[in-house]
Amino acid sequence: MKVKYLGESQSCCLLKDKIYECLDEEDGFFRIIDEEGYDEDEEIQGHLYPTELFETVDEDKD
C-alpha cells in the first residue's frame, strides 16, 4: 500500500506530501521506509509512524 505523509517535513525522516511505501500496519501504526532508507543490519526494516499522519493513495495513481 502507498501512503502520503500529511505532516510538516522532517528532513531526517519524512517529507510533506511525499508518497511512501507502507510495509505493514501494526496496532494503529504504519511501518514506513522513510528518508533514512534501508538498514542492511536490521532484520525488520522501516519505522513505525501513527496512521493519522498519512492518507492512503490509490496505487493506480502515482
PyMOL commands that set and color helices and strands:
alter all, ss='L'
color gray80, all
select helices_A, chain A and resi 51-53
alter helices_A, ss='H'
color red, helices_A
select strands_A, chain A and resi 2-5+19-26+29-32+47-50+54-57
alter strands_A, ss='S'
color yellow, strands_A
deselect
rebuild
show_as cartoon
